[in-house]
Amino acid sequence: MNTISLTTDDSEEDVLIDAKQLYQHDPLFVLLKERWQLQDHWIVFGSAALPAVVLPFFGAWVAVSKTHNWTLYTTVAVLLEIGVL
C-alpha cells in the first residue's frame, strides 16, 4: 500500500498517511480501487475516455436540435470538439 510522509515546519516528526485514508470517503473510488481492483492508469484512462466519447455526440445533438437538420456547421462543430478533446 502506498504511504505519504508529511512533515510540518513546527515539528520534526513524520506523519505517515496510508493512500486508502485519502479516498476512503469517496464511494466511486472505493468501488474502482478495492472492489474492482483497478490500477491507477485504468482509472485515468476511463475518466478521460468517457468525456471524449460522450461530448461529441452531445454536441452533435445540440447542434442538430437548433437547426433540425445536419449542416456544414454541425459537422465543423463536432470535428472541433473532437479536436479539442
PDB file as gemmi writes it, atoms N, CA and C in Angstrom:
CRYST1    1.000    1.000    1.000  90.00  90.00  90.00 P 1                      
ATOM      1  N   MET A   1       0.846  -1.167   0.000  1.00  0.00           N  
ATOM      2  CA  MET A   1       0.000   0.000   0.000  1.00  0.00           C  
ATOM      3  C   MET A   1       0.893   1.231   0.000  1.00  0.00           C  
ATOM      4  N   ASN A   2       0.492   2.242  -0.722  1.00  0.00           N  
ATOM      5  CA  ASN A   2       1.270   3.468  -0.808  1.00  0.00           C  
ATOM      6  C   ASN A   2       1.092   4.297   0.451  1.00  0.00           C  
ATOM      7  N   THR A   3       2.168   4.893   0.922  1.00  0.00           N  
ATOM      8  CA  THR A   3       2.109   5.781   2.065  1.00  0.00           C  
ATOM      9  C   THR A   3       2.737   7.103   1.698  1.00  0.00           C  
ATOM     10  N   ILE A   4       2.258   8.159   2.317  1.00  0.00           N  
ATOM     11  CA  ILE A   4       2.759   9.504   2.076  1.00  0.00           C  
ATOM     12  C   ILE A   4       3.308  10.029   3.388  1.00  0.00           C  
ATOM     13  N   SER A   5       4.487  10.607   3.346  1.00  0.00           N  
ATOM     14  CA  SER A   5       5.101  11.162   4.540  1.00  0.00           C  
ATOM     15  C   SER A   5       4.884  12.670   4.550  1.00  0.00           C  
ATOM     16  N   LEU A   6       4.291  13.171   5.605  1.00  0.00           N  
ATOM     17  CA  LEU A   6       4.047  14.601   5.750  1.00  0.00           C  
ATOM     18  C   LEU A   6       4.868  15.158   6.896  1.00  0.00           C  
ATOM     19  N   THR A   7       5.488  16.287   6.683  1.00  0.00           N  
ATOM     20  CA  THR A   7       6.219  16.954   7.760  1.00  0.00           C  
ATOM     21  C   THR A   7       5.737  18.389   7.844  1.00  0.00           C  
ATOM     22  N   THR A   8       5.798  18.941   9.018  1.00  0.00           N  
ATOM     23  CA  THR A   8       5.452  20.342   9.219  1.00  0.00           C  
ATOM     24  C   THR A   8       6.679  21.083   9.694  1.00  0.00           C  
ATOM     25  N   ASP A   9       6.666  22.377   9.546  1.00  0.00           N  
ATOM     26  CA  ASP A   9       7.805  23.182   9.966  1.00  0.00           C  
ATOM     27  C   ASP A   9       7.914  23.250  11.486  1.00  0.00           C  
ATOM     28  N   ASP A  10       6.797  23.101  12.201  1.00  0.00           N  
ATOM     29  CA  ASP A  10       6.795  23.229  13.649  1.00  0.00           C  
ATOM     30  C   ASP A  10       7.409  22.027  14.349  1.00  0.00           C  
ATOM     31  N   SER A  11       7.223  20.858  13.805  1.00  0.00           N  
ATOM     32  CA  SER A  11       7.736  19.662  14.471  1.00  0.00           C  
ATOM     33  C   SER A  11       8.574  18.854  13.490  1.00  0.00           C  
ATOM     34  N   GLU A  12       9.435  18.059  14.023  1.00  0.00           N  
ATOM     35  CA  GLU A  12      10.332  17.248  13.212  1.00  0.00           C  
ATOM     36  C   GLU A  12       9.810  15.831  13.004  1.00  0.00           C  
ATOM     37  N   GLU A  13       8.673  15.490  13.588  1.00  0.00           N  
ATOM     38  CA  GLU A  13       8.169  14.128  13.466  1.00  0.00           C  
ATOM     39  C   GLU A  13       7.414  13.963  12.152  1.00  0.00           C  
ATOM     40  N   ASP A  14       7.510  12.783  11.584  1.00  0.00           N  
ATOM     41  CA  ASP A  14       6.827  12.454  10.339  1.00  0.00           C  
ATOM     42  C   ASP A  14       5.487  11.806  10.638  1.00  0.00           C  
ATOM     43  N   VAL A  15       4.510  12.122   9.816  1.00  0.00           N  
ATOM     44  CA  VAL A  15       3.193  11.513   9.913  1.00  0.00           C  
ATOM     45  C   VAL A  15       2.988  10.713   8.632  1.00  0.00           C  
ATOM     46  N   LEU A  16       2.794   9.416   8.767  1.00  0.00           N  
ATOM     47  CA  LEU A  16       2.569   8.562   7.610  1.00  0.00           C  
ATOM     48  C   LEU A  16       1.076   8.415   7.372  1.00  0.00           C  
ATOM     49  N   ILE A  17       0.665   8.716   6.141  1.00  0.00           N  
ATOM     50  CA  ILE A  17      -0.740   8.599   5.761  1.00  0.00           C  
ATOM     51  C   ILE A  17      -0.845   7.501   4.717  1.00  0.00           C  
ATOM     52  N   ASP A  18      -1.707   6.561   4.959  1.00  0.00           N  
ATOM     53  CA  ASP A  18      -1.952   5.493   4.006  1.00  0.00           C  
ATOM     54  C   ASP A  18      -2.796   6.041   2.860  1.00  0.00           C  
ATOM     55  N   ALA A  19      -2.568   5.556   1.636  1.00  0.00           N  
ATOM     56  CA  ALA A  19      -3.317   6.040   0.480  1.00  0.00           C  
ATOM     57  C   ALA A  19      -4.810   5.780   0.638  1.00  0.00           C  
ATOM     58  N   LYS A  20      -5.173   4.704   1.297  1.00  0.00           N  
ATOM     59  CA  LYS A  20      -6.586   4.379   1.499  1.00  0.00           C  
ATOM     60  C   LYS A  20      -7.285   5.436   2.353  1.00  0.00           C  
ATOM     61  N   GLN A  21      -6.549   6.068   3.271  1.00  0.00           N  
ATOM     62  CA  GLN A  21      -7.149   7.103   4.104  1.00  0.00           C  
ATOM     63  C   GLN A  21      -7.553   8.326   3.292  1.00  0.00           C  
ATOM     64  N   LEU A  22      -6.909   8.539   2.158  1.00  0.00           N  
ATOM     65  CA  LEU A  22      -7.237   9.698   1.338  1.00  0.00           C  
ATOM     66  C   LEU A  22      -8.532   9.508   0.552  1.00  0.00           C  
ATOM     67  N   TYR A  23      -8.851   8.285   0.160  1.00  0.00           N  
ATOM     68  CA  TYR A  23     -10.042   8.067  -0.657  1.00  0.00           C  
ATOM     69  C   TYR A  23     -11.110   7.219   0.031  1.00  0.00           C  
ATOM     70  N   GLN A  24     -11.026   6.996   1.312  1.00  0.00           N  
ATOM     71  CA  GLN A  24     -11.964   6.095   1.975  1.00  0.00           C  
ATOM     72  C   GLN A  24     -13.395   6.644   2.017  1.00  0.00           C  
ATOM     73  N   HIS A  25     -13.580   7.952   1.847  1.00  0.00           N  
ATOM     74  CA  HIS A  25     -14.930   8.522   1.890  1.00  0.00           C  
ATOM     75  C   HIS A  25     -15.499   8.783   0.503  1.00  0.00           C  
ATOM     76  N   ASP A  26     -14.809   8.350  -0.535  1.00  0.00           N  
ATOM     77  CA  ASP A  26     -15.288   8.504  -1.907  1.00  0.00           C  
ATOM     78  C   ASP A  26     -15.793   7.151  -2.400  1.00  0.00           C  
ATOM     79  N   PRO A  27     -17.114   6.970  -2.474  1.00  0.00           N  
ATOM     80  CA  PRO A  27     -17.662   5.646  -2.818  1.00  0.00           C  
ATOM     81  C   PRO A  27     -17.253   5.158  -4.214  1.00  0.00           C  
ATOM     82  N   LEU A  28     -17.180   6.060  -5.185  1.00  0.00           N  
ATOM     83  CA  LEU A  28     -16.801   5.630  -6.530  1.00  0.00           C  
ATOM     84  C   LEU A  28     -15.351   5.150  -6.557  1.00  0.00           C  
ATOM     85  N   PHE A  29     -14.464   5.880  -5.909  1.00  0.00           N  
ATOM     86  CA  PHE A  29     -13.061   5.492  -5.901  1.00  0.00           C  
ATOM     87  C   PHE A  29     -12.846   4.204  -5.114  1.00  0.00           C  
ATOM     88  N   VAL A  30     -13.592   4.017  -4.032  1.00  0.00           N  
ATOM     89  CA  VAL A  30     -13.504   2.762  -3.276  1.00  0.00           C  
ATOM     90  C   VAL A  30     -13.967   1.597  -4.154  1.00  0.00           C  
ATOM     91  N   LEU A  31     -15.039   1.822  -4.925  1.00  0.00           N  
ATOM     92  CA  LEU A  31     -15.530   0.779  -5.834  1.00  0.00           C  
ATOM     93  C   LEU A  31     -14.470   0.427  -6.869  1.00  0.00           C  
ATOM     94  N   LEU A  32     -13.859   1.447  -7.467  1.00  0.00           N  
ATOM     95  CA  LEU A  32     -12.882   1.193  -8.520  1.00  0.00           C  
ATOM     96  C   LEU A  32     -11.593   0.578  -7.985  1.00  0.00           C  
ATOM     97  N   LYS A  33     -11.105   1.057  -6.848  1.00  0.00           N  
ATOM     98  CA  LYS A  33      -9.817   0.607  -6.331  1.00  0.00           C  
ATOM     99  C   LYS A  33      -9.904  -0.702  -5.547  1.00  0.00           C  
ATOM    100  N   GLU A  34     -10.926  -0.862  -4.720  1.00  0.00           N  
ATOM    101  CA  GLU A  34     -10.973  -2.024  -3.829  1.00  0.00           C  
ATOM    102  C   GLU A  34     -11.849  -3.150  -4.365  1.00  0.00           C  
ATOM    103  N   ARG A  35     -13.046  -2.822  -4.811  1.00  0.00           N  
ATOM    104  CA  ARG A  35     -13.944  -3.885  -5.284  1.00  0.00           C  
ATOM    105  C   ARG A  35     -13.502  -4.430  -6.630  1.00  0.00           C  
ATOM    106  N   TRP A  36     -13.246  -3.533  -7.587  1.00  0.00           N  
ATOM    107  CA  TRP A  36     -12.863  -3.970  -8.925  1.00  0.00           C  
ATOM    108  C   TRP A  36     -11.361  -4.111  -9.069  1.00  0.00           C  
ATOM    109  N   GLN A  37     -10.598  -3.615  -8.110  1.00  0.00           N  
ATOM    110  CA  GLN A  37      -9.143  -3.696  -8.062  1.00  0.00           C  
ATOM    111  C   GLN A  37      -8.490  -3.172  -9.347  1.00  0.00           C  
ATOM    112  N   LEU A  38      -8.957  -2.014  -9.791  1.00  0.00           N  
ATOM    113  CA  LEU A  38      -8.380  -1.386 -10.971  1.00  0.00           C  
ATOM    114  C   LEU A  38      -7.118  -0.624 -10.594  1.00  0.00           C  
ATOM    115  N   GLN A  39      -6.158  -0.652 -11.474  1.00  0.00           N  
ATOM    116  CA  GLN A  39      -4.940   0.108 -11.248  1.00  0.00           C  
ATOM    117  C   GLN A  39      -5.167   1.558 -11.651  1.00  0.00           C  
ATOM    118  N   ASP A  40      -4.272   2.440 -11.232  1.00  0.00           N  
ATOM    119  CA  ASP A  40      -4.456   3.871 -11.442  1.00  0.00           C  
ATOM    120  C   ASP A  40      -4.557   4.248 -12.911  1.00  0.00           C  
ATOM    121  N   HIS A  41      -3.767   3.621 -13.770  1.00  0.00           N  
ATOM    122  CA  HIS A  41      -3.795   4.011 -15.177  1.00  0.00           C  
ATOM    123  C   HIS A  41      -5.134   3.680 -15.839  1.00  0.00           C  
ATOM    124  N   TRP A  42      -5.825   2.643 -15.394  1.00  0.00           N  
ATOM    125  CA  TRP A  42      -7.145   2.331 -15.952  1.00  0.00           C  
ATOM    126  C   TRP A  42      -8.183   3.352 -15.505  1.00  0.00           C  
ATOM    127  N   ILE A  43      -8.059   3.823 -14.292  1.00  0.00           N  
ATOM    128  CA  ILE A  43      -8.988   4.841 -13.792  1.00  0.00           C  
ATOM    129  C   ILE A  43      -8.785   6.147 -14.546  1.00  0.00           C  
ATOM    130  N   VAL A  44      -7.534   6.521 -14.791  1.00  0.00           N  
ATOM    131  CA  VAL A  44      -7.241   7.745 -15.544  1.00  0.00           C  
ATOM    132  C   VAL A  44      -7.728   7.610 -16.981  1.00  0.00           C  
ATOM    133  N   PHE A  45      -7.477   6.455 -17.601  1.00  0.00           N  
ATOM    134  CA  PHE A  45      -7.927   6.226 -18.973  1.00  0.00           C  
ATOM    135  C   PHE A  45      -9.452   6.293 -19.068  1.00  0.00           C  
ATOM    136  N   GLY A  46     -10.150   5.667 -18.138  1.00  0.00           N  
ATOM    137  CA  GLY A  46     -11.609   5.684 -18.161  1.00  0.00           C  
ATOM    138  C   GLY A  46     -12.190   7.065 -17.937  1.00  0.00           C  
ATOM    139  N   SER A  47     -11.571   7.838 -17.054  1.00  0.00           N  
ATOM    140  CA  SER A  47     -12.088   9.180 -16.799  1.00  0.00           C  
ATOM    141  C   SER A  47     -11.794  10.122 -17.955  1.00  0.00           C  
ATOM    142  N   ALA A  48     -10.836   9.809 -18.803  1.00  0.00           N  
ATOM    143  CA  ALA A  48     -10.570  10.624 -19.990  1.00  0.00           C  
ATOM    144  C   ALA A  48     -11.360  10.125 -21.200  1.00  0.00           C  
ATOM    145  N   ALA A  49     -11.559   8.823 -21.306  1.00  0.00           N  
ATOM    146  CA  ALA A  49     -12.238   8.260 -22.477  1.00  0.00           C  
ATOM    147  C   ALA A  49     -13.743   8.531 -22.457  1.00  0.00           C  
ATOM    148  N   LEU A  50     -14.353   8.522 -21.294  1.00  0.00           N  
ATOM    149  CA  LEU A  50     -15.803   8.736 -21.222  1.00  0.00           C  
ATOM    150  C   LEU A  50     -16.208  10.105 -21.758  1.00  0.00           C  
ATOM    151  N   PRO A  51     -15.608  11.209 -21.306  1.00  0.00           N  
ATOM    152  CA  PRO A  51     -15.978  12.502 -21.899  1.00  0.00           C  
ATOM    153  C   PRO A  51     -15.603  12.617 -23.374  1.00  0.00           C  
ATOM    154  N   ALA A  52     -14.502  11.986 -23.772  1.00  0.00           N  
ATOM    155  CA  ALA A  52     -14.080  12.058 -25.174  1.00  0.00           C  
ATOM    156  C   ALA A  52     -15.071  11.367 -26.093  1.00  0.00           C  
ATOM    157  N   VAL A  53     -15.808  10.392 -25.594  1.00  0.00           N  
ATOM    158  CA  VAL A  53     -16.808   9.698 -26.404  1.00  0.00           C  
ATOM    159  C   VAL A  53     -18.165  10.386 -26.311  1.00  0.00           C  
ATOM    160  N   VAL A  54     -18.530  10.848 -25.130  1.00  0.00           N  
ATOM    161  CA  VAL A  54     -19.874  11.389 -24.906  1.00  0.00           C  
ATOM    162  C   VAL A  54     -20.022  12.813 -25.441  1.00  0.00           C  
ATOM    163  N   LEU A  55     -19.040  13.678 -25.229  1.00  0.00           N  
ATOM    164  CA  LEU A  55     -19.191  15.090 -25.579  1.00  0.00           C  
ATOM    165  C   LEU A  55     -19.411  15.353 -27.071  1.00  0.00           C  
ATOM    166  N   PRO A  56     -18.720  14.697 -27.995  1.00  0.00           N  
ATOM    167  CA  PRO A  56     -19.032  14.961 -29.405  1.00  0.00           C  
ATOM    168  C   PRO A  56     -20.459  14.566 -29.787  1.00  0.00           C  
ATOM    169  N   PHE A  57     -20.963  13.474 -29.237  1.00  0.00           N  
ATOM    170  CA  PHE A  57     -22.347  13.099 -29.527  1.00  0.00           C  
ATOM    171  C   PHE A  57     -23.334  14.094 -28.927  1.00  0.00           C  
ATOM    172  N   PHE A  58     -23.028  14.588 -27.744  1.00  0.00           N  
ATOM    173  CA  PHE A  58     -23.881  15.595 -27.119  1.00  0.00           C  
ATOM    174  C   PHE A  58     -23.844  16.894 -27.921  1.00  0.00           C  
ATOM    175  N   GLY A  59     -22.649  17.282 -28.383  1.00  0.00           N  
ATOM    176  CA  GLY A  59     -22.538  18.484 -29.203  1.00  0.00           C  
ATOM    177  C   GLY A  59     -23.287  18.363 -30.511  1.00  0.00           C  
ATOM    178  N   ALA A  60     -23.227  17.198 -31.119  1.00  0.00           N  
ATOM    179  CA  ALA A  60     -23.966  16.981 -32.361  1.00  0.00           C  
ATOM    180  C   ALA A  60     -25.460  17.046 -32.112  1.00  0.00           C  
ATOM    181  N   TRP A  61     -25.910  16.478 -31.009  1.00  0.00           N  
ATOM    182  CA  TRP A  61     -27.342  16.511 -30.676  1.00  0.00           C  
ATOM    183  C   TRP A  61     -27.814  17.941 -30.452  1.00  0.00           C  
ATOM    184  N   VAL A  62     -27.010  18.740 -29.755  1.00  0.00           N  
ATOM    185  CA  VAL A  62     -27.377  20.140 -29.507  1.00  0.00           C  
ATOM    186  C   VAL A  62     -27.396  20.919 -30.813  1.00  0.00           C  
ATOM    187  N   ALA A  63     -26.386  20.711 -31.660  1.00  0.00           N  
ATOM    188  CA  ALA A  63     -26.319  21.441 -32.923  1.00  0.00           C  
ATOM    189  C   ALA A  63     -27.469  21.066 -33.850  1.00  0.00           C  
ATOM    190  N   VAL A  64     -27.820  19.795 -33.892  1.00  0.00           N  
ATOM    191  CA  VAL A  64     -28.922  19.360 -34.754  1.00  0.00           C  
ATOM    192  C   VAL A  64     -30.254  19.835 -34.193  1.00  0.00           C  
ATOM    193  N   SER A  65     -30.391  19.884 -32.877  1.00  0.00           N  
ATOM    194  CA  SER A  65     -31.657  20.323 -32.301  1.00  0.00           C  
ATOM    195  C   SER A  65     -31.899  21.807 -32.556  1.00  0.00           C  
ATOM    196  N   LYS A  66     -30.841  22.601 -32.766  1.00  0.00           N  
ATOM    197  CA  LYS A  66     -31.019  24.022 -33.086  1.00  0.00           C  
ATOM    198  C   LYS A  66     -31.501  24.219 -34.516  1.00  0.00           C  
ATOM    199  N   THR A  67     -30.934  23.459 -35.452  1.00  0.00           N  
ATOM    200  CA  THR A  67     -31.248  23.658 -36.864  1.00  0.00           C  
ATOM    201  C   THR A  67     -32.221  22.615 -37.412  1.00  0.00           C  
ATOM    202  N   HIS A  68     -32.429  21.536 -36.705  1.00  0.00           N  
ATOM    203  CA  HIS A  68     -33.318  20.430 -37.090  1.00  0.00           C  
ATOM    204  C   HIS A  68     -32.857  19.689 -38.341  1.00  0.00           C  
ATOM    205  N   ASN A  69     -31.606  19.916 -38.745  1.00  0.00           N  
ATOM    206  CA  ASN A  69     -31.018  19.118 -39.815  1.00  0.00           C  
ATOM    207  C   ASN A  69     -29.499  19.194 -39.698  1.00  0.00           C  
ATOM    208  N   TRP A  70     -28.830  18.293 -40.374  1.00  0.00           N  
ATOM    209  CA  TRP A  70     -27.367  18.230 -40.312  1.00  0.00           C  
ATOM    210  C   TRP A  70     -26.803  19.172 -41.368  1.00  0.00           C  
ATOM    211  N   THR A  71     -26.007  20.125 -40.910  1.00  0.00           N  
ATOM    212  CA  THR A  71     -25.439  21.115 -41.821  1.00  0.00           C  
ATOM    213  C   THR A  71     -23.915  21.074 -41.746  1.00  0.00           C  
ATOM    214  N   LEU A  72     -23.293  21.918 -42.552  1.00  0.00           N  
ATOM    215  CA  LEU A  72     -21.843  22.035 -42.509  1.00  0.00           C  
ATOM    216  C   LEU A  72     -21.397  22.569 -41.143  1.00  0.00           C  
ATOM    217  N   TYR A  73     -22.205  23.458 -40.556  1.00  0.00           N  
ATOM    218  CA  TYR A  73     -21.914  23.988 -39.224  1.00  0.00           C  
ATOM    219  C   TYR A  73     -21.863  22.855 -38.193  1.00  0.00           C  
ATOM    220  N   THR A  74     -22.791  21.935 -38.284  1.00  0.00           N  
ATOM    221  CA  THR A  74     -22.832  20.810 -37.357  1.00  0.00           C  
ATOM    222  C   THR A  74     -21.584  19.945 -37.503  1.00  0.00           C  
ATOM    223  N   THR A  75     -21.192  19.674 -38.732  1.00  0.00           N  
ATOM    224  CA  THR A  75     -20.000  18.863 -38.981  1.00  0.00           C  
ATOM    225  C   THR A  75     -18.754  19.542 -38.435  1.00  0.00           C  
ATOM    226  N   VAL A  76     -18.609  20.831 -38.683  1.00  0.00           N  
ATOM    227  CA  VAL A  76     -17.439  21.564 -38.200  1.00  0.00           C  
ATOM    228  C   VAL A  76     -17.447  21.619 -36.677  1.00  0.00           C  
ATOM    229  N   ALA A  77     -18.608  21.819 -36.067  1.00  0.00           N  
ATOM    230  CA  ALA A  77     -18.691  21.884 -34.617  1.00  0.00           C  
ATOM    231  C   ALA A  77     -18.265  20.574 -33.962  1.00  0.00           C  
ATOM    232  N   VAL A  78     -18.708  19.464 -34.495  1.00  0.00           N  
ATOM    233  CA  VAL A  78     -18.343  18.163 -33.946  1.00  0.00           C  
ATOM    234  C   VAL A  78     -16.861  17.885 -34.155  1.00  0.00           C  
ATOM    235  N   LEU A  79     -16.334  18.212 -35.315  1.00  0.00           N  
ATOM    236  CA  LEU A  79     -14.907  17.998 -35.570  1.00  0.00           C  
ATOM    237  C   LEU A  79     -14.037  18.869 -34.671  1.00  0.00           C  
ATOM    238  N   LEU A  80     -14.482  20.086 -34.381  1.00  0.00           N  
ATOM    239  CA  LEU A  80     -13.737  20.952 -33.463  1.00  0.00           C  
ATOM    240  C   LEU A  80     -13.769  20.395 -32.034  1.00  0.00           C  
ATOM    241  N   GLU A  81     -14.906  19.863 -31.632  1.00  0.00           N  
ATOM    242  CA  GLU A  81     -14.994  19.255 -30.299  1.00  0.00           C  
ATOM    243  C   GLU A  81     -14.050  18.061 -30.172  1.00  0.00           C  
ATOM    244  N   ILE A  82     -14.016  17.226 -31.194  1.00  0.00           N  
ATOM    245  CA  ILE A  82     -13.124  16.075 -31.172  1.00  0.00           C  
ATOM    246  C   ILE A  82     -11.666  16.540 -31.169  1.00  0.00           C  
ATOM    247  N   GLY A  83     -11.366  17.566 -31.937  1.00  0.00           N  
ATOM    248  CA  GLY A  83     -10.012  18.097 -31.989  1.00  0.00           C  
ATOM    249  C   GLY A  83      -9.569  18.700 -30.670  1.00  0.00           C  
ATOM    250  N   VAL A  84     -10.475  19.381 -29.988  1.00  0.00           N  
ATOM    251  CA  VAL A  84     -10.127  19.993 -28.696  1.00  0.00           C  
ATOM    252  C   VAL A  84      -9.894  18.908 -27.648  1.00  0.00           C  
ATOM    253  N   LEU A  85     -10.693  17.857 -27.673  1.00  0.00           N  
ATOM    254  CA  LEU A  85     -10.512  16.780 -26.693  1.00  0.00           C  
ATOM    255  C   LEU A  85      -9.241  16.048 -26.967  1.00  0.00           C  
TER     256      LEU A  85                                                      
END                                                                             
